[in-house]
Amino acid sequence: MSPRRRRVTALAAATVLCATAAPVASAATPDGAAHTAARTTSAAAAAQRAALPKGLYGDGDPRYDGVWRQSMALLALHGAGAVPAKKAVDWLTDQQCADGSFTAYRADTGKPCDPAKAPSDINATTLAVQALSAVGGRSETVGKAVDWIASVQNKDGGWGYSPGADSDANSTSLVIGALDAAGRNPAKTTKNGKSPYDALASFQLTCGAKGIEDAPGGQGAFAYQPDKKGRLSPNNDATAAASLAALGKGVLVRPLDRDAKSIPVSPLKCASTGGGDNSDDGGNGSGNGSGDGQDSGGRSALDDPKDAAAAGAAYLARTLEKDKGRFTVVTPSSDEEKPDYANTADAVIALAAGGHRTEADASLKWLADHLDDWDKAKNDPSAISALMLASRATGHDAAELGGTDLLERLTASGPAPAHMPDSDKDSSAKDDGGTFPVWAFILIGLAVGAGIGIFLSGQRKRQQL
């Protein structure tokens, strides 16, 4: 789980605790008092929603994830074939600071960004770039953001969560996705001769990596960061992000061809790494890079990013299969393992991007079967969007999963799209952001056609006289 998700999860947990505590207190009061408390709580929630910007998706506190969830929503809408409302795109665009960066959230865009109060956020900036690149029409905003990202690159070729922070696999992966979306070559974005791919390679548990001897079955995985002794530990979140980024892709990947043959995963094989299942035979190759899954030389890094992606994908597939198609996570408040829905969705995207349809489909099916068990999937824009992007990546309809209309859930959490997929209907009448309605184009077309007809008719009449 990325630092962003950890912080947002902690905030959500605190919110849940407060929400669950209130009914207990009300239960001890007379019915009238309980109803009054309920009305007060409902009114407070309504007031909170009313105070949020009209163009923003989601009704939760946006201080820690406003830009992130908006970007995810725009990516999912675009991926589903919907045209986002102009005011939704404007809201995200207006979040940009003068230097080109984005913070997690700017409450007052009329005031300059204050790094002391809200520092620039690499992850928010990179996802905003991917979203605005997808919807189009905001090239100046995207260009400024990418220039800023390049200006804060670390000496090892990577990026941390904020400028100057040590590089990590997640932020570096997001940058690669942003550069690709903006039309820039990640391999040519360098600092001291080091590219983002060089940074990613330093986080992968290859046969010669420090820590591999303590991680049986962990070959091919990526660590979030090395520990103080330079040792690496497998991290599911980092592996999903880096396996996608090593292919040079962002979260809005090209959908799989459902008629194409699934590419088998090819585990990285080490001669000796302390036992476990490091000798797993995963097939005859991945079709990426050298594709043989071998690293018997004990190298500390794989030379070809596509080989690194293939090894990471094999780790994802192996771990997901062991956990019945999903990742699990231990929450800080409990020692009990719980399903990690978000990272499972990320893994589906990474596997699909590598052409591993069989493995991606298996985990997507698990998500579909357990969709109702994930509370966030009901009304959280980031969660819903992650599921939509995962469904799309595997070549399925981004708008639905397991018979559930995800597009409807997402649109219910924010501005109605200017145009819905496969429909001549539009909702621009509800969008005061100035989106030009589809029917207006039709009327203009008819009017122009009629005008041309009248003109040609007049010409013909004059020729007849």
TAMO-V235460 format. One record per pair of residues at least 24 apart in sequence whose ideal C-beta (glycine too) atoms are under 10 Angstrom apart, sorted by the first residue. I is the first residue (numbers start at 1). J is the second residue. D is the distance in whole Angstrom. If there is no record, write none. Layout:
BEGIN
((I	J	D) (I	J	D))
END
This chain:
BEGIN
((1	170	9) (1	224	9) (1	235	8) (1	236	8) (1	237	5) (1	238	9) (1	327	9) (1	329	6) (1	340	7) (1	342	8) (1	343	6) (2	123	7) (2	161	8) (2	168	8) (2	169	9) (2	170	5) (2	171	8) (2	173	10) (2	174	9) (2	224	8) (2	235	9) (2	237	5) (2	238	8) (2	240	10) (2	241	8) (2	342	9) (2	343	9) (2	346	9) (3	123	8) (3	160	9) (3	161	5) (3	162	10) (3	165	10) (3	168	8) (3	170	8) (3	171	9) (3	224	8) (3	237	10) (4	64	8) (4	65	7) (4	68	6) (4	104	8) (4	121	8) (4	123	6) (4	124	8) (4	127	10) (4	161	8) (4	170	8) (4	171	9) (4	174	10) (4	382	10) (5	65	9) (5	68	9) (5	123	10) (5	170	9) (5	237	7) (5	329	10) (5	340	10) (5	342	6) (5	343	8) (5	382	9) (6	237	9) (6	332	9) (7	64	6) (7	65	8) (7	104	9) (8	60	9) (8	61	10) (8	64	6) (8	65	5) (8	68	8) (8	69	9) (8	104	10) (8	342	10) (8	376	10) (8	380	10) (8	382	8) (9	329	9) (9	331	8) (9	332	9) (9	342	9) (9	376	10) (10	64	9) (10	331	10) (10	332	7) (10	333	10) (11	60	8) (11	61	7) (11	63	8) (11	64	6) (11	65	9) (12	60	8) (12	61	10) (12	64	10) (12	65	10) (12	375	9) (12	376	8) (12	380	9) (13	331	8) (13	332	8) (13	333	6) (15	60	8) (15	61	8) (16	333	10) (16	375	9) (17	333	9) (19	45	10) (52	414	10) (53	87	9) (53	88	10) (53	90	10) (53	91	6) (53	94	9) (53	95	10) (53	105	10) (53	107	9) (53	109	9) (53	414	10) (53	415	10) (54	85	10) (54	87	6) (54	88	9) (54	91	8) (54	414	9) (54	415	7) (54	431	10) (54	432	8) (54	433	8) (55	84	10) (55	85	7) (55	86	9) (55	87	4) (55	88	5) (55	89	8) (55	90	6) (55	91	3) (55	92	8) (55	93	10) (55	94	9) (55	414	8) (55	415	6) (55	431	9) (55	432	10) (55	433	7) (56	87	9) (56	88	8) (56	91	6) (56	92	9) (56	95	10) (56	105	9) (56	381	9) (56	413	9) (56	414	6) (56	415	8) (57	84	9) (57	88	7) (57	91	9) (57	92	10) (57	380	10) (57	381	4) (57	382	9) (57	384	9) (57	385	9) (57	410	7) (57	411	9) (57	412	10) (57	413	5) (57	414	3) (57	415	7) (58	379	8) (58	380	7) (58	381	4) (58	382	8) (58	383	10) (58	384	10) (58	410	10) (58	413	5) (58	414	7) (59	379	8) (59	380	10) (59	381	9) (59	413	7) (59	414	9) (60	379	9) (60	380	7) (60	381	9) (60	382	10) (60	413	10) (61	105	9) (62	95	10) (62	104	8) (62	105	5) (62	106	10) (62	107	8) (63	103	10) (63	104	7) (63	105	5) (63	107	8) (63	118	9) (64	104	5) (64	105	7) (64	121	10) (64	124	10) (65	104	6) (65	105	7) (65	123	10) (65	124	8) (65	380	10) (65	381	9) (65	382	7) (66	91	9) (66	92	9) (66	95	7) (66	102	10) (66	103	9) (66	104	6) (66	105	3) (66	106	8) (66	107	9) (66	124	8) (67	91	9) (67	92	7) (67	95	5) (67	96	9) (67	102	5) (67	103	7) (67	104	6) (67	105	6) (67	106	8) (67	121	7) (67	123	9) (67	124	4) (67	125	8) (67	127	7) (67	128	6) (67	131	9) (68	102	9) (68	104	7) (68	105	9) (68	121	8) (68	123	7) (68	124	6) (68	127	6) (68	128	8) (68	131	10) (68	381	9) (68	382	6) (69	105	10) (69	127	9) (69	380	8) (69	381	4) (69	382	5) (69	383	9) (69	384	10) (69	385	8) (69	413	9) (69	414	9) (70	95	8) (70	105	9) (70	124	10) (70	127	9) (70	128	8) (70	131	7) (70	381	8) (70	382	9) (70	385	10) (70	414	8) (71	95	10) (71	102	9) (71	123	10) (71	124	8) (71	125	10) (71	126	9) (71	127	4) (71	128	5) (71	129	9) (71	130	7) (71	131	4) (71	132	8) (71	134	9) (71	251	9) (71	381	10) (71	382	9) (71	385	9) (72	127	7) (72	130	9) (72	131	8) (72	251	8) (72	380	10) (72	381	6) (72	382	5) (72	383	9) (72	384	8) (72	385	4) (72	386	7) (72	388	9) (72	389	8) (72	410	9) (73	131	8) (73	381	5) (73	382	8) (73	384	8) (73	385	5) (73	388	9) (73	410	6) (73	411	9) (73	413	8) (73	414	6) (73	415	9) (74	127	10) (74	128	9) (74	130	9) (74	131	4) (74	132	8) (74	134	7) (74	135	6) (74	252	10) (74	381	10) (74	385	9) (74	414	10) (75	127	8) (75	130	6) (75	131	5) (75	132	10) (75	133	10) (75	134	6) (75	135	9) (75	181	10) (75	250	9) (75	251	6) (75	252	5) (75	385	6) (75	386	10) (75	388	9) (75	389	6) (75	392	10) (75	398	10) (76	131	9) (76	134	10) (76	251	9) (76	252	9) (76	381	8) (76	382	9) (76	384	7) (76	385	4) (76	386	8) (76	387	8) (76	388	4) (76	389	6) (76	391	10) (76	392	8) (76	398	7) (76	399	9) (76	406	8) (76	407	8) (76	410	6) (77	131	9) (77	134	9) (77	135	8) (77	385	8) (77	388	8) (77	398	9) (77	399	10) (77	407	8) (77	410	7) (77	411	8) (77	414	9) (77	415	10) (77	417	6) (77	418	10) (77	420	9) (77	421	9) (78	131	8) (78	133	10) (78	134	5) (78	135	6) (78	136	9) (78	252	7) (78	392	10) (78	398	9) (78	417	10) (79	134	8) (79	251	9) (79	252	6) (79	253	9) (79	255	9) (79	385	9) (79	388	6) (79	389	6) (79	391	9) (79	392	5) (79	393	9) (79	398	5) (79	399	9) (79	407	10) (80	385	10) (80	388	6) (80	389	9) (80	391	9) (80	392	7) (80	397	8) (80	398	4) (80	399	5) (80	400	9) (80	406	8) (80	407	5) (80	410	8) (80	411	10) (80	417	9) (80	420	9) (80	421	6) (81	392	10) (81	397	9) (81	398	8) (81	399	8) (81	407	9) (81	417	10) (81	419	9) (81	420	8) (81	421	3) (81	422	7) (81	423	10) (82	398	9) (82	399	8) (82	407	7) (82	410	9) (82	411	8) (82	416	10) (82	417	4) (82	418	8) (82	419	7) (82	420	5) (82	421	6) (82	422	10) (82	423	9) (82	427	10) (83	135	8) (83	417	6) (83	418	5) (83	419	4) (83	420	8) (83	421	9) (83	426	8) (83	427	10) (83	428	9) (83	435	8) (83	438	9) (84	131	9) (84	134	9) (84	135	6) (84	411	10) (84	414	9) (84	415	8) (84	416	10) (84	417	6) (84	418	7) (84	419	9) (84	431	10) (84	433	10) (84	435	9) (85	411	9) (85	414	8) (85	415	4) (85	416	6) (85	417	6) (85	418	5) (85	419	9) (85	426	10) (85	427	8) (85	428	8) (85	430	8) (85	431	4) (85	432	9) (85	433	5) (85	434	9) (85	435	6) (86	135	10) (86	137	9) (86	415	9) (86	418	7) (86	428	8) (86	431	7) (86	432	9) (86	433	4) (86	434	5) (86	435	4) (86	436	8) (87	414	10) (87	415	6) (87	418	9) (87	431	6) (87	432	7) (87	433	3) (87	434	8) (87	435	8) (88	131	10) (88	135	9) (88	414	6) (88	415	5) (88	416	9) (88	417	8) (88	418	9) (88	431	8) (88	433	7) (88	435	9) (89	131	8) (89	132	7) (89	135	6) (89	136	9) (89	137	8) (89	138	7) (89	141	10) (89	415	9) (89	418	9) (89	433	8) (89	435	9) (90	138	9) (90	433	6) (90	434	8) (91	414	9) (91	415	8) (91	433	9) (92	127	10) (92	128	6) (92	131	6) (92	132	7) (92	135	9) (92	138	9) (92	141	9) (93	128	9) (93	131	10) (93	132	7) (93	135	10) (93	137	9) (93	138	6) (93	140	9) (93	141	5) (93	142	10) (94	141	9) (95	124	8) (95	125	10) (95	128	7) (95	141	10) (96	125	8) (96	128	7) (96	132	9) (96	138	9) (96	140	10) (96	141	6) (96	142	10) (96	144	7) (96	145	7) (96	148	9) (97	121	10) (97	125	9) (97	144	9) (97	145	10) (97	148	8) (98	144	9) (99	144	8) (99	145	10) (99	147	9) (99	148	6) (99	151	8) (99	152	10) (100	125	8) (100	129	10) (100	141	8) (100	142	10) (100	143	8) (100	144	4) (100	145	5) (100	146	8) (100	147	6) (100	148	3) (100	149	8) (100	150	10) (100	151	8) (101	125	5) (101	128	9) (101	144	9) (101	145	7) (101	148	5) (101	149	8) (101	151	9) (101	152	8) (101	162	10) (101	163	8) (102	126	9) (102	127	9) (102	128	5) (102	129	9) (102	141	10) (102	145	7) (102	148	9) (103	162	10) (115	162	9) (115	163	9) (119	161	9) (119	162	5) (119	163	8) (119	164	10) (119	165	10) (120	148	8) (120	149	10) (120	152	8) (120	162	6) (120	163	6) (121	161	7) (121	162	7) (121	163	9) (121	171	10) (122	148	10) (122	149	7) (122	152	7) (122	159	5) (122	160	7) (122	161	6) (122	162	6) (122	163	7) (122	165	8) (122	168	9) (122	170	10) (122	171	5) (122	172	9) (122	174	7) (122	175	7) (122	178	9) (123	159	9) (123	160	10) (123	161	6) (123	162	9) (123	168	10) (123	170	7) (123	171	6) (123	173	10) (123	174	6) (123	175	9) (123	178	10) (124	161	10) (124	174	9) (125	149	6) (125	152	9) (125	159	10) (125	171	10) (125	174	9) (125	175	9) (125	178	7) (126	159	8) (126	171	8) (126	172	10) (126	173	9) (126	174	4) (126	175	5) (126	176	9) (126	177	7) (126	178	4) (126	179	9) (126	181	9) (126	182	10) (126	250	8) (127	174	6) (127	177	8) (127	178	7) (127	181	10) (127	250	9) (127	251	8) (127	382	10) (128	178	8) (129	174	9) (129	175	9) (129	177	8) (129	178	4) (129	179	8) (129	180	10) (129	181	6) (129	182	6) (129	184	10) (129	250	9) (130	174	8) (130	177	6) (130	178	6) (130	179	10) (130	180	9) (130	181	4) (130	182	8) (130	250	5) (130	251	6) (130	252	7) (131	178	10) (131	181	9) (131	250	10) (131	251	9) (131	252	9) (132	178	10) (132	181	9) (132	182	9) (133	177	10) (133	178	8) (133	180	9) (133	181	4) (133	182	5) (133	183	8) (133	250	8) (133	252	9) (134	181	7) (134	250	9) (134	251	10) (134	252	6) (139	182	9) (139	183	10) (142	178	9) (142	181	8) (142	182	5) (142	183	9) (142	184	10) (143	182	7) (143	183	10) (143	184	10) (145	178	8) (145	182	8) (146	175	9) (146	178	7) (146	179	7) (146	181	9) (146	182	5) (146	183	9) (146	184	6) (146	189	9) (147	182	10) (147	184	10) (149	174	10) (149	175	6) (149	178	7) (149	179	8) (149	182	9) (149	184	9) (149	189	8) (150	175	9) (150	179	8) (150	184	8) (150	189	6) (150	190	9) (150	191	9) (151	191	10) (152	191	10) (153	189	7) (153	190	8) (153	191	4) (153	192	9) (153	194	9) (153	195	9) (153	196	8) (153	199	9) (154	191	7) (154	192	9) (154	194	8) (154	196	10) (154	199	7) (155	191	6) (155	192	5) (155	193	10) (155	194	7) (155	199	10) (156	191	8) (156	192	8) (156	194	6) (156	195	10) (156	196	10) (156	198	7) (156	199	5) (156	202	7) (157	186	10) (157	187	10) (157	189	8) (157	190	6) (157	191	6) (157	192	8) (157	193	8) (157	194	3) (157	195	5) (157	196	6) (157	197	7) (157	198	4) (157	199	4) (157	200	9) (157	201	9) (157	202	9) (158	191	9) (158	194	8) (158	195	9) (158	196	6) (158	197	9) (158	198	8) (158	199	3) (158	200	7) (158	202	8) (158	203	8) (158	225	10) (159	191	10) (159	196	8) (159	199	8) (160	225	9) (165	225	10) (166	225	6) (166	226	9) (167	194	10) (167	196	9) (167	199	5) (167	200	9) (167	202	8) (167	203	8) (167	225	8) (168	199	9) (168	203	8) (168	222	10) (168	223	9) (168	224	5) (168	225	5) (168	226	10) (168	235	10) (168	238	7) (168	241	10) (168	242	10) (169	199	8) (169	200	6) (169	202	9) (169	203	4) (169	204	8) (169	222	5) (169	223	7) (169	224	6) (169	225	7) (169	232	10) (169	235	7) (169	237	9) (169	238	4) (169	239	8) (169	240	10) (169	241	6) (169	242	5) (169	243	10) (169	245	8) (169	312	10) (170	203	9) (170	222	9) (170	224	6) (170	225	9) (170	235	9) (170	237	7) (170	238	6) (170	240	9) (170	241	5) (170	242	8) (170	245	9) (171	196	10) (171	199	10) (171	224	10) (171	241	9) (172	196	5) (172	197	9) (172	198	10) (172	199	5) (172	200	6) (172	202	10) (172	203	8) (172	222	10) (172	238	10) (172	241	9) (172	242	8) (172	245	7) (173	199	10) (173	200	7) (173	203	9) (173	222	9) (173	237	10) (173	238	8) (173	239	10) (173	240	9) (173	241	4) (173	242	5) (173	243	9) (173	244	7) (173	245	4) (173	246	8) (173	249	10) (173	250	9) (173	251	10) (173	350	10) (174	241	7) (174	244	10) (174	245	8) (174	250	8) (174	251	9) (175	199	9) (175	245	8) (175	250	10) (176	200	8) (176	241	9) (176	242	9) (176	244	9) (176	245	4) (176	246	8) (176	247	9) (176	248	6) (176	249	8) (176	250	8) (176	305	9) (177	241	9) (177	244	7) (177	245	6) (177	247	10) (177	248	9) (177	249	6) (177	250	3) (177	251	6) (177	252	8) (177	253	9) (178	250	7) (179	245	10) (179	248	9) (179	250	9) (180	245	9) (180	247	9) (180	248	5) (180	249	6) (180	250	6) (180	252	10) (181	249	9) (181	250	5) (181	251	9) (181	252	7) (182	250	10) (185	248	9) (186	245	8) (186	248	6) (186	305	9) (187	248	8) (187	305	8) (195	305	9) (196	245	7) (196	246	10) (196	248	10) (196	305	9) (197	245	8) (197	246	7) (197	248	9) (197	301	10) (197	304	9) (197	305	5) (197	308	8) (198	301	8) (198	305	9) (199	242	10) (200	238	10) (200	241	9) (200	242	5) (200	243	10) (200	245	6) (200	246	6) (200	301	9) (200	302	10) (200	305	7) (200	308	7) (200	309	9) (200	312	9) (201	242	9) (201	246	9) (201	299	10) (201	300	8) (201	301	4) (201	302	7) (201	303	8) (201	304	10) (201	305	8) (201	307	10) (201	308	6) (202	226	8) (202	230	10) (202	232	9) (202	300	8) (202	301	7) (203	232	7) (203	235	9) (203	238	7) (203	239	9) (203	242	7) (203	301	9) (203	308	10) (204	232	8) (204	234	10) (204	238	9) (204	239	9) (204	242	7) (204	243	10) (204	246	9) (204	268	9) (204	300	9) (204	301	7) (204	302	7) (204	307	10) (204	308	6) (204	309	10) (204	311	7) (204	312	7) (204	315	9) (205	231	10) (205	232	5) (205	233	8) (205	234	6) (205	235	10) (205	239	9) (205	268	8) (205	270	10) (205	273	9) (205	311	9) (205	312	10) (205	315	8) (206	232	9) (206	268	7) (206	270	8) (206	273	10) (206	295	5) (206	297	10) (206	298	8) (206	299	6) (206	300	6) (206	301	6) (206	302	6) (206	307	10) (206	308	8) (206	311	8) (207	268	7) (207	269	8) (207	270	4) (207	271	7) (207	272	9) (207	273	6) (207	278	9) (207	294	9) (207	295	4) (207	296	7) (207	297	7) (207	298	5) (207	299	7) (207	300	8) (207	302	10) (208	270	9) (208	273	10) (208	295	8) (208	297	8) (208	298	4) (208	299	5) (208	300	4) (208	301	8) (209	270	10) (209	273	9) (209	295	10) (209	298	9) (209	299	9) (209	300	6) (209	301	8) (210	300	8) (212	268	10) (212	270	7) (212	273	5) (212	274	8) (212	278	9) (212	298	9) (212	300	10) (213	270	10) (213	272	9) (213	273	6) (213	274	4) (213	275	9) (214	273	9) (214	274	7) (215	273	8) (215	274	8) (215	276	8) (215	278	9) (216	273	7) (216	274	6) (216	275	5) (216	276	2) (216	277	7) (216	278	6) (217	267	9) (217	273	9) (217	274	10) (217	275	9) (217	276	4) (217	277	5) (217	278	6) (217	280	8) (217	315	8) (217	318	7) (217	319	8) (217	322	9) (218	268	10) (218	273	8) (218	274	10) (218	276	8) (218	277	10) (218	278	8) (218	315	7) (218	318	10) (218	319	9) (219	267	7) (219	268	4) (219	269	8) (219	270	5) (219	273	6) (219	276	9) (219	277	9) (219	278	5) (219	279	10) (219	280	9) (219	293	10) (219	295	8) (219	311	7) (219	314	9) (219	315	7) (219	318	10) (220	265	9) (220	266	9) (220	267	6) (220	268	4) (220	269	10) (220	270	10) (220	278	10) (220	282	10) (220	293	8) (220	295	9) (220	302	9) (220	307	10) (220	308	8) (220	309	10) (220	310	8) (220	311	3) (220	312	5) (220	313	8) (220	314	5) (220	315	4) (220	316	9) (220	317	10) (220	318	8) (220	319	10) (221	268	9) (221	311	8) (221	312	7) (221	314	9) (221	315	4) (221	316	8) (221	318	9) (221	319	8) (222	246	9) (222	308	8) (222	311	9) (222	312	6) (222	315	8) (222	316	10) (234	315	7) (234	319	8) (235	343	9) (236	315	9) (236	316	8) (236	319	7) (236	320	9) (236	323	10) (236	327	5) (236	328	9) (236	329	8) (236	340	7) (236	343	5) (236	344	9) (236	346	9) (236	347	7) (237	327	9) (237	329	9) (237	340	8) (237	342	8) (237	343	5) (237	346	7) (237	347	9) (238	312	9) (238	343	10) (239	311	10) (239	312	5) (239	313	9) (239	315	6) (239	316	6) (239	319	8) (239	327	10) (239	343	9) (239	346	9) (239	347	8) (239	350	8) (240	312	8) (240	313	9) (240	315	10) (240	316	6) (240	327	9) (240	342	10) (240	343	6) (240	344	9) (240	345	9) (240	346	4) (240	347	4) (240	348	9) (240	349	8) (240	350	5) (240	351	9) (241	312	9) (241	343	9) (241	346	7) (241	347	10) (241	349	10) (241	350	8) (242	305	10) (242	308	8) (242	309	8) (242	312	6) (242	350	8) (243	308	8) (243	309	5) (243	310	8) (243	311	8) (243	312	3) (243	313	5) (243	314	9) (243	315	8) (243	316	6) (243	346	9) (243	347	8) (243	349	9) (243	350	4) (243	351	8) (243	353	8) (243	354	7) (243	356	10) (244	309	8) (244	312	9) (244	313	9) (244	346	8) (244	347	9) (244	349	6) (244	350	4) (244	351	9) (244	352	9) (244	353	5) (244	354	8) (244	393	9) (245	305	8) (245	308	10) (245	309	8) (245	312	9) (245	350	9) (245	353	10) (246	288	9) (246	289	10) (246	302	9) (246	304	9) (246	305	4) (246	306	7) (246	307	8) (246	308	5) (246	309	4) (246	310	9) (246	311	9) (246	312	7) (246	313	9) (246	350	9) (246	353	10) (246	354	9) (247	288	8) (247	305	7) (247	306	7) (247	308	9) (247	309	5) (247	310	9) (247	312	10) (247	313	9) (247	350	8) (247	353	5) (247	354	6) (247	355	10) (248	305	7) (248	306	9) (248	309	9) (248	353	10) (249	309	9) (249	349	9) (249	350	9) (249	353	5) (249	354	9) (249	393	10) (250	349	10) (250	353	10) (251	345	10) (251	346	8) (251	349	6) (251	350	10) (251	353	9) (251	385	9) (251	386	8) (251	389	6) (251	390	9) (251	392	10) (251	393	8) (252	349	9) (252	389	7) (252	392	8) (252	393	9) (252	398	10) (253	349	6) (253	350	9) (253	352	7) (253	353	4) (253	354	10) (253	389	8) (253	390	10) (253	392	8) (253	393	5) (253	394	10) (254	352	9) (254	353	8) (254	392	10) (254	393	8) (254	395	10) (255	352	8) (255	391	9) (255	392	6) (255	393	6) (255	394	7) (255	395	5) (255	396	8) (255	397	10) (255	398	8) (256	351	10) (256	352	5) (256	353	9) (256	354	10) (256	355	7) (256	356	9) (256	357	5) (256	360	7) (256	361	9) (256	392	9) (256	393	7) (256	394	5) (256	395	4) (256	396	9) (257	355	9) (257	357	9) (257	395	6) (258	357	8) (258	361	10) (258	394	8) (258	395	4) (258	396	8) (259	395	9) (260	355	7) (260	357	7) (260	395	9) (261	287	10) (261	355	9) (261	357	8) (261	358	10) (262	351	10) (262	355	7) (262	356	6) (262	357	4) (262	358	4) (262	359	8) (262	360	8) (262	361	8) (263	287	5) (263	288	8) (263	291	9) (263	310	9) (263	313	9) (263	351	10) (263	354	7) (263	355	4) (263	356	6) (263	357	8) (263	358	9) (263	359	10) (264	291	10) (264	293	10) (264	314	9) (264	317	9) (264	355	9) (264	356	8) (264	358	8) (264	359	9) (265	293	8) (265	310	7) (265	311	9) (265	312	10) (265	313	6) (265	314	4) (265	315	9) (265	316	8) (265	317	5) (265	318	8) (265	321	10) (265	351	8) (265	354	8) (265	355	10) (265	356	6) (265	358	9) (265	359	6) (266	290	9) (266	291	6) (266	292	7) (266	293	4) (266	294	9) (266	307	9) (266	310	6) (266	311	8) (266	313	8) (266	314	6) (266	317	10) (266	356	10) (267	293	5) (267	294	10) (267	310	9) (267	311	7) (267	313	9) (267	314	4) (267	315	7) (267	317	9) (267	318	7) (268	292	10) (268	293	6) (268	294	8) (268	295	5) (268	296	10) (268	302	8) (268	307	9) (268	308	9) (268	310	8) (268	311	4) (268	312	9) (268	314	7) (268	315	8) (269	293	6) (269	294	6) (269	295	7) (269	296	7) (269	311	10) (269	314	10) (270	294	9) (270	295	6) (270	296	7) (270	297	10) (270	298	7) (271	295	9) (271	296	5) (271	297	9) (271	298	7) (272	296	10) (272	298	9) (273	298	9) (277	318	7) (277	322	9) (280	314	8) (280	318	7) (282	310	10) (282	311	10) (282	313	10) (282	314	5) (282	317	8) (282	318	8) (283	314	9) (285	310	8) (286	310	4) (286	311	8) (286	313	7) (286	314	7) (286	354	7) (286	355	8) (286	356	8) (287	354	8) (287	355	6) (287	356	10) (288	313	8) (288	354	7) (288	355	8) (306	354	9) (309	350	8) (309	353	8) (309	354	6) (310	354	7) (310	355	10) (310	356	9) (312	347	10) (312	350	7) (312	351	10) (312	354	9) (313	347	9) (313	350	6) (313	351	6) (313	352	10) (313	353	9) (313	354	5) (313	355	9) (313	356	6) (313	359	8) (313	360	9) (314	351	10) (314	354	9) (314	356	9) (314	359	9) (315	347	10) (316	343	10) (316	344	10) (316	346	9) (316	347	5) (316	348	9) (316	350	6) (316	351	6) (316	354	9) (316	356	9) (316	359	8) (316	360	9) (316	363	9) (317	347	8) (317	350	10) (317	351	7) (317	354	10) (317	356	6) (317	358	9) (317	359	4) (317	360	9) (317	362	9) (317	363	9) (318	359	9) (319	347	8) (320	344	7) (320	347	6) (320	348	9) (320	351	8) (320	359	7) (320	360	10) (320	362	7) (320	363	5) (320	366	8) (321	359	8) (321	362	8) (321	363	9) (323	363	10) (323	366	9) (324	362	9) (324	363	10) (324	366	7) (325	359	9) (325	361	10) (325	362	5) (325	363	5) (325	364	9) (325	365	7) (325	366	3) (325	367	8) (325	369	9) (325	370	9) (326	362	10) (326	363	6) (326	366	5) (326	367	7) (326	369	10) (326	370	8) (327	363	9) (338	373	10) (339	366	9) (339	367	9) (339	370	7) (339	373	7) (339	374	8) (341	366	9) (341	367	7) (341	370	8) (341	371	9) (341	373	8) (341	374	5) (341	375	10) (341	376	7) (341	377	7) (341	383	7) (341	386	8) (341	387	8) (342	374	9) (342	376	8) (342	377	10) (342	380	10) (342	382	8) (342	383	7) (342	386	6) (342	387	9) (343	386	9) (344	370	9) (344	374	10) (344	386	9) (344	387	10) (344	390	8) (345	374	10) (345	377	10) (345	383	8) (345	385	9) (345	386	4) (345	387	6) (345	388	9) (345	389	7) (345	390	4) (345	391	9) (345	393	9) (345	401	10) (346	386	7) (346	389	9) (346	390	8) (347	390	9) (348	386	9) (348	387	9) (348	389	9) (348	390	4) (348	391	8) (348	393	6) (348	394	7) (349	386	8) (349	389	6) (349	390	5) (349	391	10) (349	392	9) (349	393	5) (349	394	9) (350	390	10) (350	393	9) (351	390	10) (351	393	8) (351	394	8) (352	389	10) (352	390	8) (352	391	10) (352	392	9) (352	393	4) (352	394	5) (352	395	8) (352	396	10) (353	393	7) (356	394	10) (357	393	10) (357	394	7) (357	395	8) (360	390	8) (360	393	7) (360	394	5) (360	395	9) (361	394	6) (361	395	9) (361	396	9) (363	390	8) (363	394	9) (364	390	6) (364	391	7) (364	393	9) (364	394	5) (364	396	7) (364	401	8) (364	402	9) (365	394	10) (365	401	10) (365	402	8) (367	391	9) (367	401	7) (367	402	8) (368	396	9) (368	400	9) (368	401	5) (368	402	3) (368	403	8) (368	404	8) (369	402	7) (370	402	9) (371	401	6) (371	402	6) (371	403	9) (371	404	6) (371	406	9) (372	402	9) (372	404	8) (377	401	9) (377	404	8) (377	406	8) (377	409	8) (378	404	10) (378	409	7) (378	412	10) (378	413	10) (379	409	7) (379	410	9) (379	412	7) (379	413	6) (380	409	9) (380	410	10) (380	413	8) (381	409	9) (381	410	6) (381	413	5) (381	414	7) (383	409	9) (383	410	10) (384	408	10) (384	409	5) (384	410	5) (384	411	10) (384	412	9) (384	413	7) (385	409	10) (385	410	6) (385	413	10) (397	421	9))
END
